[in-house]
């Protein structure tokens, strides 16, 4: 019985994580994070 509860809880957490990652509200943040490797490093060093 407890393994079934754990399985359902893990599935719900996984679905919530996928929904969060693919949410339209997160797109600007993920786009900004995706551009970090392409930015010039001299901008970050004084």
Secondary structure as the mmCIF struct_conf table of DSSP 4:
data_model
#
loop_
_struct_conf.conf_type_id
_struct_conf.id
_struct_conf.beg_label_comp_id
_struct_conf.beg_label_asym_id
_struct_conf.beg_label_seq_id
_struct_conf.end_label_comp_id
_struct_conf.end_label_asym_id
_struct_conf.end_label_seq_id
HELX_RH_AL_P HELX_RH_AL_P1 UNK A 2 UNK A 21
TURN_TY1_P TURN_TY1_P1 UNK A 22 UNK A 22
HELX_RH_3T_P HELX_RH_3T_P1 UNK A 24 UNK A 26
HELX_RH_AL_P HELX_RH_AL_P2 UNK A 27 UNK A 35
HELX_RH_3T_P HELX_RH_3T_P2 UNK A 36 UNK A 38
BEND BEND1 UNK A 39 UNK A 39
HELX_RH_3T_P HELX_RH_3T_P3 UNK A 41 UNK A 43
TURN_TY1_P TURN_TY1_P2 UNK A 44 UNK A 44
#
